[in-house]
Amino acid sequence: MNVGFLGIQYSFGLQQSAVNPIYDMLGASPDQIPLLNLAGPMTGLLIQPIIGALSDKTWSPRWGRRKPYFMIGALLCSICLFIYPFSSSLWMAVGLLWILDAANNTAMEPYRAFIADKLPAQQHASGFLTQSFFTGLGITLANLSLFVFQKNITGNLGSLPYWVYASFLLGSFCSIASVGWSVFKTPEIPPTEDELIELKKHKLKIFTPFKEIADAIVTMPKVMWQLGLVYLFQWYALFCYWQNASKSIAQSVWHTTIYQNNPLYNEAVGWTGLVNGWYNVVTFLSAFALLWLAKKINPKLIHTLCLIMAGIGLLIFPHITDKNLLFIPMTGFGIAWASMMGIPYLLVVHKIPKERYGVYMGIINMMIVIPMLIQNLSFGYILKHFLQNDPGKAISFAGIFLLIASLLTLLISPTHKTEQ
């Protein structure tokens, strides 16, 4: 059931590692990058909770409850990935990113609820951390494709090199193929008679998802508000890293700050793909170890320790001048990424009513994208006026925020042993 996550995360991997360098190559200035990334948080904020609320109220004997949404999302995602490298201008690339992000969010949101629907409570850890495995694998393949194609495919078409085209075309295939596998191979569990009566009683109307979201926020468990505070610092930091990683590596290893038509910057982007690929290799290798630990130790403590490792790693990252040593801090970051993709859901899933999994998983994503939205609107100013447009300082800033998030994780209410 989790195979489809590979294709969805391949697409996110390209967004993390390739979209910002494409913006650089198309002439964007460093302080413009945060605003040009508004697509991710805005579409996540609007799309995921709405899709979650709609899927809670959907049932088709033929198509199921969640699967129609992530199949439509994957199809749109594949089309956008195919077209994206043909962007003839910066603003065309920005516009396509909005559509791509909306498609990704349409596909991803029901997937969290799908896992919670399908599995009994004692297998939730296995389900969510298996998603971490496929998250790591998908993003690893995306980043490795950037590195391998950059090394082996030469030449340019317009403003972009051929290896960018190759990576996005492969992503287009992975998205629809992997999600299609999950759709056709994994049946959904039909609603009970009582649930069907409730679904028929509350038929979908245009304002239904908005009412559901508002009501869910008002009645949201305390533990979700606490998780939201952790996410504020955690996801702000991650966006700072993704936007500045390739430029930081170019500066510290290749000693260049020129991004357009610069072979040295192309080298740095390719190496960033390899470094990001490595932390995602660590993610899928460590996901099942974290599953074992989550059964032995309080998941809250695991997430705290993982965030500390990631924070220290990012503080070290911009000071490394040997490209091969960059893999050391990214090892801790990869373990933390596995935790981020699975452990927080374990902290809250037992407090969420089963019939509202979709809308609450959407609200958790709102907690992810609101910090990203804040980052997009604020970090350009911070980077320009306080960090001198220095990508290395931006990475250090992200490390400090991850350490703050680790301390806030300790404030989350513990889950009772019986509920675990």
C-alpha positions, 0 to 999 in steps of 0.5 A: 500500500505504500509503494505509491509514496515512492513516486510522490516523494520522487516528485518532492525530491526534485522540488527540494533539490532541483527547483531552486537551482532551476530558479537560479539558472533562470535568473532569480536573485537569492532573496527572491527564492523564498517568495518563489517557493510560496507554491508549496505552503499555499497549496498545502494550506488550501489543498490538503485539509480540503481533500482530507475532509472530502475523502472522509465524506466519500465512498464509492464501491468501485473507486473507494474513499481515498484512492480517487484523490491520490490517483487524480493527484498523481496524474496531474503531477506526472503531467507537470513534471513532464512539462516543467523543464521546458519552462521558457522563463522564470515565471513559467517555472513558478506557475508550473510549480503551483500546479505541481504542488497542488497535484502532489498535495492532492495525492499525498494527503489521503495517503496518510489517512489511507494507512490509518484506515487500513491498519489496526492501532498496533500496526500504525507504527509499522504503517507510518514508518514504512511510509518513511522508508518509501519517502527516503527511497523516493527522494533518494532516487530523485537526488541520485538521478540529478547526480548521475544525469549531471555527470553523464548527460552534457549540453543545454536546451535553452537556459537549462542543461539536458540532465534537468530534463532527464530527471524530470521525465523520469519523475513523471514516469515514477509518479503515475506508475507507483501510485497506479500500483498502489491503487490497483493492488490495495483494496480499501476497507468498505465502511460499516453499515452505520458509517454508510448511514452517516455518509448518506445523512451528511451529503457532500456540499460545497461548504462541507469541507470548510465546515469540517475543517473549522469544527475539527480545529475547534475540537482539536486535541491538546497534543496537536496544538503542542505538535504545531509549535514544534512544527513551526520551528522544524519546518521553517528550518527545513525550508531554509536548508532546501533553499540554500543547500546547493548555494552553501555547497557552491560557496564552501566547497567550490568557492563560487557565488555565481549561479548562471551559466557556471559549470562550478555551480552545476557541479555543486547542484549535482553534488547537492543531489548526491548529499541529499540522496545520501540523507534519504538513503539513511532515512530508508535504512533507519526507518525500521530501526526507529520502528523498533525503538518506538516500541521500546522507548517513548516516541517523543524522546526519539524525535527529540534526539533526532532533531538534536542530531539534525540541528548539530549537523546543519550548524556544522554543514556550511563550514565543511570545505571537503565535499566528501565530509558533507555526508557526515552531518547529513547522516544525522539529518537523514535519521531525523528525516525518518523520524519527521516522516513517521514519529509525529503521527504516532504522537497524535493518531491515538487522540484522533477520532477514526472517522475524521482521520482525513481532515486531521491529517490535513490539519497536521499538514497545515501545521507543516505548510504554515511555517513554510508560508511564514518562512517564504514571506519572512526569510528573504528579508532576514537573509538580505538584511541580517544574514548578508545573502550568505547561504552558509549563514542561512543553513546555520540559522536552520540548525538553531531552529531545529535545536529549538524544535527539539526542546519544544518536543519535550513539552508534548503530552505523553501518550498513555502506554495502553494507547500505544 
